Amino acid sequence: MILIGNQRGNAKELAIHLLKEGNERVVVHEVRGFVSEHLNEVFQESYAISRATQCKQHLYSLSLNPPKNAKPTVQDFECAINQVEKQLGLIGQPRVIVFHEKRGFDGELRKHAHAVWCRIDTDKMKAIHLPFTHKKLREVSRSLFVEHNWRMPDGLIDSKNRNPHNYSLAEWQQAKRAGKNAKELKALFQDCWSCSDSKTALKIALWEQGFVLAKGKRGHVAVDYQGEVYPLSRWAGLKAKQIRERIGEADGLPSVEQAHALALKIISDRLKVLKNQEQQVVAANRKISRNQRKNIQAKHAQDQTQLCENQNARRLDEDAERARRVRKGIFGLWDRFTGKRKRTVLENEKAIAVRQISDQIEKETLNAEHNQSMQRHQKETEAAQTPPRKSIKELNDDIAWLQKPPELSNTHEQVNENKMDSRKHRRNRNRDGPQFNR
């Protein structure tokens, strides 16, 4: 289970938190080492003891949260708390254990626990030092997951995996590159060219497709958000002379680097718009789900009230009927003498026990139906929320990458430039290198 602990003061606020009505059930399981039995008075007692010292954070508060599908027992919680107590050096210190049961979004009741120790050692009248508590709690938490055969979270196995980024930059680039189809790209550039009769029209047509018209080292090029450079003559199937005749020279167009920045802005703006749309869908779905949940809870409360009323009415009728079976007066004395009254009373007690069991079964059946209803609602909500949330995550990944774009690499012009630099280097090396007499 996940263990979260911290030193703290403000005893009154902690008592209010542990007894808050937001939980469906609050049970003060144990009060050890304190005079009082009430939670508010217990923490005030700890505060009074701490006044004799300079300690301001006189309490250590621990929350124990089991995994979602785990069903730990009370003994499991007590064992975990004892392990933490031993690991932190709080053995024998006054403590309080409180259990909370809260109905989750899926409608199931989940139990978690809180343990609070007084840090003041009354023999020495000083606070117990608690170093490296985070590390110690992590070790206990790991051992509990292993002991109960629970699946350990990735962040608990290795803290580096606490917030994993499942889609790396290299994978993203590879996926985007693999998604490009050369035939479709050629058709796109040809369409942009055919519908443009000037440089301005071509710039707008390419802009709408996510490309920026730029000036390359050998004429007009189009640049996308990845920094890929597409010579217009090659991809549109034109000659450089035809391009110059229609849209003029490339002078005045942005450089490849400037065009790359502009293309990034195009994509970023579009992704932000899409992300906003998906967030609106999530918010709308959440509002609908919240209203449906309130309606379901109201219906469940009405069912519970109706069941209690029916059971109470039936119990009153049956109690009256059982009371009539026990005769009074002279006949009652005769029944006592013959033993009939005793047999009638025993039969009534058996009938009461059977009725109590039947009532309990009805309550449990109704609770099971309510849990199934809430689980169906949860599954429907998750099914509606999963696609937009997945899209938002992918958009966030793309936007994060776009905010830190990689340097331009592997472009057509850079490849040629690298080849030319390599040839010059070899010529210079051969020419300027040492000469040997033959």
C-alpha distance (Angstrom), angle and dihedral (degrees) to the residues before:
residue distance angle dihedral
M1 . . .
I2 3.78 . .
L3 3.82 113.2 .
I4 3.79 121.2 -158.7
G5 3.79 119.5 177.9
N6 3.78 139.4 166.2
Q7 3.78 142.1 169.0
R8 3.77 113.4 -110.3
G9 3.77 148.2 159.3
N10 3.80 126.9 -158.7
A11 3.79 94.2 95.9
K12 3.80 94.8 -177.1
E13 3.81 93.2 57.5
L14 3.82 91.4 48.0
A15 3.81 91.7 51.8
I16 3.81 90.9 51.0
H17 3.82 90.3 49.4
L18 3.80 93.6 50.4
L19 3.83 92.7 48.1
K20 3.80 97.9 40.1
E21 3.78 118.2 138.6
G22 3.80 94.4 -129.2
N23 3.80 87.7 91.9
E24 3.78 119.2 77.6
R25 3.79 90.5 -138.2
V26 3.82 132.6 18.4
V27 3.80 119.6 -173.4
V28 3.80 123.8 -177.3
H29 3.78 95.0 -147.3
E30 3.80 101.3 179.3
V31 3.79 140.1 8.6
R32 3.80 111.3 -174.6
G33 3.79 129.8 179.0
F34 3.79 97.5 5.1
V35 3.78 128.8 108.6
S36 3.80 94.9 -139.2
E37 3.81 126.4 63.0
H38 3.82 97.2 -156.1
L39 3.79 117.4 91.5
N40 3.81 97.1 -133.7
E41 3.81 92.0 50.1
V42 3.82 91.5 44.0
F43 3.79 93.5 58.3
Q44 3.79 91.5 42.4
E45 3.80 87.1 54.0
S46 3.81 89.7 53.7
Y47 3.78 89.5 48.8
A48 3.81 91.3 50.8
I49 3.82 90.4 52.4
S50 3.81 90.9 49.2
R51 3.82 90.8 55.1
A52 3.79 87.7 74.8
T53 3.82 88.5 61.6
Q54 3.79 135.6 46.1
C55 3.80 92.3 -111.3
K56 3.81 115.3 123.5
Q57 3.81 97.8 176.3
H58 3.78 96.6 55.6
L59 3.83 95.8 159.2
Y60 3.80 133.7 67.3
S61 3.80 112.2 -153.8
L62 3.81 122.1 -162.5
S63 3.80 128.6 -175.1
L64 3.81 120.6 -161.3
N65 3.80 115.8 -157.8
P66 3.82 118.1 -178.2
P67 3.83 121.2 -152.7
K68 3.79 118.2 -82.4
N69 3.81 98.9 -99.3
A70 3.82 97.5 32.1
K71 3.81 121.6 111.5
P72 3.83 105.7 -160.7
T73 3.79 118.7 -178.0
V74 3.79 127.8 -129.8
Q75 3.80 88.2 -101.3
D76 3.82 89.9 54.7
F77 3.80 90.4 55.1
E78 3.81 91.9 46.3
C79 3.81 91.0 50.0
A80 3.81 91.3 50.2
I81 3.81 91.5 48.4
N82 3.81 90.8 50.0
Q83 3.80 90.6 51.1
V84 3.80 90.9 51.7
E85 3.81 90.6 46.4
K86 3.79 90.8 53.7
Q87 3.79 94.1 43.9
L88 3.82 93.7 50.6
G89 3.80 95.6 43.0
L90 3.80 95.9 -115.0
I91 3.81 97.0 126.2
G92 3.79 111.1 148.4
Q93 3.80 94.8 9.5
P94 3.83 117.4 135.1
R95 3.77 109.4 -92.7
V96 3.79 144.6 174.0
I97 3.83 127.8 -148.2
V98 3.80 119.7 -160.0
F99 3.81 126.3 -178.2
H100 3.79 122.2 -151.9
E101 3.78 125.3 -164.1
K102 3.77 114.1 -165.2
R103 3.77 130.3 174.2
G104 3.78 109.4 -123.6
F105 3.78 128.1 -143.6
D106 3.80 88.7 -90.5
G107 3.80 90.6 58.5
E108 3.82 96.6 -110.4
L109 3.79 122.9 127.0
R110 3.79 111.3 -118.5
K111 3.77 125.3 -167.8
H112 3.77 124.9 -145.9
A113 3.78 131.4 165.0
H114 3.78 141.2 -137.9
A115 3.79 125.4 -155.5
V116 3.80 122.8 -170.4
W117 3.81 124.8 -171.2
C118 3.77 130.4 -168.4
R119 3.81 106.7 -124.7
I120 3.80 95.8 -158.1
D121 3.81 115.1 107.3
T122 3.81 100.8 -147.8
D123 3.82 93.1 -162.2
K124 3.81 93.0 58.1
M125 3.81 95.6 23.4
K126 3.78 92.7 -134.5
A127 3.80 135.5 108.7
I128 3.80 118.2 -97.2
H129 3.81 110.1 -113.2
L130 3.83 112.5 -122.4
P131 3.82 110.3 -165.3
F132 3.82 124.8 178.1
T133 3.80 93.7 5.8
H134 3.81 93.1 157.2
K135 3.80 92.1 56.4
K136 3.81 93.0 45.2
L137 3.80 93.2 49.1
R138 3.80 90.0 49.9
E139 3.81 90.6 54.4
V140 3.82 92.2 49.7
S141 3.80 90.7 46.2
R142 3.81 92.1 52.7
S143 3.80 91.5 49.3
L144 3.82 90.7 51.1
F145 3.80 92.0 52.1
V146 3.81 90.1 50.6
E147 3.81 93.3 44.5
H148 3.82 93.9 52.7
N149 3.83 96.1 37.2
W150 3.80 91.7 -120.4
R151 3.79 121.1 156.7
M152 3.79 106.7 -99.6
P153 3.84 116.1 -133.1
D154 3.80 115.7 -114.3
G155 3.80 91.3 -120.3
L156 3.80 90.7 56.3
I157 3.82 92.4 49.6
D158 3.80 92.2 50.9
S159 3.80 123.8 1.4
K160 3.80 89.1 -146.4
N161 3.80 88.0 68.4
R162 3.80 93.9 54.6
N163 3.79 92.8 108.4
P164 3.82 105.3 17.0
H165 3.77 119.3 -166.2
N166 3.77 100.4 -141.6
Y167 3.78 96.3 -168.7
S168 3.79 113.6 56.6
L169 3.80 124.7 -158.4
A170 3.81 92.6 -109.8
E171 3.81 91.9 51.0
W172 3.80 91.0 46.7
Q173 3.82 92.4 51.8
Q174 3.78 91.7 45.3
A175 3.81 91.6 50.3
K176 3.79 92.6 47.5
R177 3.79 92.2 47.1
A178 3.78 92.4 47.4
G179 3.80 89.3 52.3
K180 3.77 93.0 61.4
N181 3.76 117.1 98.1
A182 3.81 115.6 -158.2
K183 3.80 93.0 -150.8
E184 3.81 91.9 52.1
L185 3.80 91.9 46.1
K186 3.80 91.6 52.4
A187 3.78 90.7 49.5
L188 3.81 89.8 49.1
F189 3.81 93.8 53.2
Q190 3.81 91.5 44.5
D191 3.82 90.9 51.6
C192 3.80 91.2 49.5
W193 3.80 90.1 49.5
S194 3.80 95.4 46.6
C195 3.81 93.7 52.0
S196 3.82 94.7 46.6
D197 3.80 125.0 82.0
S198 3.80 97.9 173.7
K199 3.79 142.5 28.6
T200 3.81 91.6 -99.3
A201 3.80 92.8 51.5
L202 3.81 91.8 48.9
K203 3.80 91.7 49.0
I204 3.81 90.6 52.5
A205 3.80 93.1 46.0
L206 3.81 91.9 51.1
W207 3.81 91.6 42.5
E208 3.80 90.8 57.0
Q209 3.81 88.8 54.6
G210 3.82 93.8 49.2
F211 3.83 97.6 -99.5
V212 3.78 130.5 116.8
L213 3.79 122.9 -146.3
A214 3.79 108.2 -128.2
K215 3.77 143.7 167.8
G216 3.77 114.1 -100.4
K217 3.77 128.9 -173.9
R218 3.79 90.6 -96.6
G219 3.76 102.5 34.4
H220 3.79 138.3 -75.0
V221 3.80 118.6 6.0
A222 3.79 137.5 170.2
V223 3.82 120.0 -133.8
D224 3.81 126.4 -159.6
Y225 3.81 130.3 -158.2
Q226 3.81 91.4 -89.9
G227 3.78 91.6 59.2
E228 3.78 92.7 -110.2
V229 3.83 111.2 152.2
Y230 3.81 119.2 -143.3
P231 3.82 115.4 -168.2
L232 3.79 104.7 -136.5
S233 3.79 94.8 -142.4
R234 3.79 92.7 55.9
W235 3.81 99.5 42.1
A236 3.79 96.5 40.5
G237 3.83 92.3 43.2
L238 3.82 93.8 -121.7
K239 3.77 138.8 130.0
A240 3.79 119.6 -113.5
K241 3.82 89.3 -119.0
Q242 3.82 91.6 57.5
I243 3.80 90.7 51.2
R244 3.82 93.2 49.5
E245 3.79 92.1 48.1
R246 3.81 93.1 55.3
I247 3.84 104.5 35.2
G248 3.80 102.7 15.4
E249 3.77 128.9 -131.3
A250 3.80 123.6 -22.4
D251 3.79 92.0 -116.1
G252 3.78 111.9 123.2
L253 3.80 94.4 29.6
P254 3.83 119.4 117.2
S255 3.78 120.2 -97.1
V256 3.79 121.3 -105.0
E257 3.81 91.2 -98.1
Q258 3.81 92.7 49.3
A259 3.79 91.0 46.3
H260 3.78 90.4 50.9
A261 3.82 90.3 55.3
L262 3.81 90.9 48.6
A263 3.81 91.6 49.0
L264 3.78 90.0 50.8
K265 3.79 88.7 53.8
I266 3.81 91.5 51.9
I267 3.79 92.5 53.2
S268 3.81 94.0 40.8
D269 3.79 92.4 52.8
R270 3.80 91.7 48.3
L271 3.79 92.8 47.7
K272 3.80 91.2 49.8
V273 3.81 90.5 52.3
L274 3.80 90.7 49.3
K275 3.78 91.3 46.8
N276 3.80 91.0 51.6
Q277 3.80 90.2 51.0
E278 3.81 91.6 50.8
Q279 3.81 91.0 47.8
Q280 3.79 89.5 53.2
V281 3.80 88.9 52.4
V282 3.82 90.4 50.7
A283 3.82 91.7 48.1
A284 3.82 91.8 48.8
N285 3.81 91.5 48.3
R286 3.80 90.4 47.8
K287 3.80 91.6 51.8
I288 3.81 91.8 48.9
S289 3.80 90.9 47.2
R290 3.81 91.6 48.8
N291 3.81 91.5 52.5
Q292 3.79 91.8 46.5
R293 3.79 90.2 49.0
K294 3.81 91.5 51.9
N295 3.81 90.3 50.2
I296 3.80 91.5 49.1
Q297 3.81 91.8 48.3
A298 3.82 90.9 48.8
K299 3.80 89.9 50.3
H300 3.81 90.8 48.7
A301 3.80 91.9 49.6
Q302 3.81 89.5 49.7
D303 3.81 90.6 50.3
Q304 3.81 91.2 49.8
T305 3.81 91.9 49.3
Q306 3.81 92.2 47.5
L307 3.80 91.6 49.3
C308 3.81 91.9 50.7
E309 3.80 91.3 49.1
N310 3.80 92.0 49.0
Q311 3.79 92.5 47.8
N312 3.81 92.4 47.3
A313 3.81 92.0 49.4
R314 3.78 91.5 47.7
R315 3.80 91.6 47.5
L316 3.82 92.0 52.0
D317 3.81 91.4 50.2
E318 3.78 92.3 47.5
D319 3.82 92.3 45.7
A320 3.79 89.5 52.7
E321 3.79 90.8 48.7
R322 3.81 91.7 49.2
A323 3.80 90.9 47.4
R324 3.80 90.1 55.1
R325 3.78 90.3 55.6
V326 3.80 90.1 63.1
R327 3.80 103.6 76.9
K328 3.78 122.6 -148.0
G329 3.77 136.7 -155.0
I330 3.78 120.4 24.6
F331 3.80 92.0 -15.7
G332 3.79 89.0 51.8
L333 3.80 90.8 53.5
W334 3.78 89.5 49.4
D335 3.81 90.3 50.3
R336 3.81 89.6 51.4
F337 3.80 90.3 49.8
T338 3.80 93.8 48.9
G339 3.85 95.0 40.4
K340 3.79 93.5 -118.2
R341 3.80 92.3 120.0
K342 3.80 91.6 56.6
R343 3.81 91.3 50.1
T344 3.82 90.4 48.6
V345 3.82 91.8 50.4
L346 3.82 91.4 50.0
E347 3.80 90.8 49.5
N348 3.80 89.8 50.0
E349 3.80 91.5 50.9
K350 3.81 91.1 50.1
A351 3.81 90.1 49.2
I352 3.81 90.1 50.5
A353 3.82 91.4 50.9
V354 3.81 91.4 48.9
R355 3.80 90.6 48.5
Q356 3.82 91.7 50.2
I357 3.80 90.9 51.8
S358 3.80 90.6 47.6
D359 3.81 91.4 49.6
Q360 3.81 91.0 49.6
I361 3.81 91.2 50.0
E362 3.82 89.9 51.0
K363 3.82 90.5 51.5
E364 3.81 93.1 47.9
T365 3.81 91.3 47.1
L366 3.79 90.7 51.3
N367 3.83 91.4 47.6
A368 3.80 90.2 50.4
E369 3.81 90.8 51.4
H370 3.81 90.1 49.1
N371 3.82 91.5 49.5
Q372 3.79 90.7 50.7
S373 3.79 90.0 49.1
M374 3.81 92.0 51.7
Q375 3.81 91.2 46.1
R376 3.80 91.1 52.4
H377 3.79 89.1 49.6
Q378 3.81 90.6 49.3
K379 3.81 92.4 50.3
E380 3.80 91.3 49.0
T381 3.80 90.3 48.8
E382 3.81 92.7 49.3
A383 3.80 91.0 46.9
A384 3.81 89.6 53.5
Q385 3.82 94.5 44.2
T386 3.81 100.1 42.4
P387 3.85 99.5 75.7
P388 3.84 96.8 49.1
R389 3.80 92.1 41.9
K390 3.79 90.3 50.6
S391 3.80 89.6 50.0
I392 3.82 91.0 49.2
K393 3.79 91.0 51.7
E394 3.79 92.1 50.3
L395 3.80 91.0 46.7
N396 3.81 90.9 49.5
D397 3.80 89.7 52.1
D398 3.80 91.6 50.0
I399 3.80 92.9 46.3
A400 3.81 91.4 48.6
W401 3.79 90.0 52.6
L402 3.78 92.3 46.7
Q403 3.78 91.1 52.8
K404 3.79 88.7 58.4
P405 3.78 103.2 33.6
P406 3.79 118.5 -173.9
E407 3.77 120.6 -115.4
L408 3.78 116.9 -86.4
S409 3.75 109.5 -89.0
N410 3.78 141.1 159.5
T411 3.80 92.9 22.1
H412 3.79 118.7 153.1
E413 3.77 94.2 -111.4
Q414 3.83 94.7 45.4
V415 3.79 90.9 52.3
N416 3.81 90.3 54.2
E417 3.78 90.9 44.3
N418 3.80 91.5 51.2
K419 3.81 90.3 50.4
M420 3.82 91.3 51.3
D421 3.81 92.0 47.9
S422 3.80 90.0 50.3
R423 3.83 92.1 51.9
K424 3.85 91.3 48.4
H425 3.78 90.4 49.9
R426 3.80 92.5 52.1
R427 3.85 92.1 47.5
N428 3.81 92.1 49.3
R429 3.78 91.7 47.0
N430 3.81 92.4 51.3
R431 3.78 92.4 45.1
D432 3.81 99.6 43.8
G433 3.77 98.6 34.9
P434 3.82 123.9 107.9
Q435 3.81 116.9 -71.7
F436 3.80 121.6 -137.3
N437 3.80 125.6 -154.0
R438 3.76 112.2 -119.8
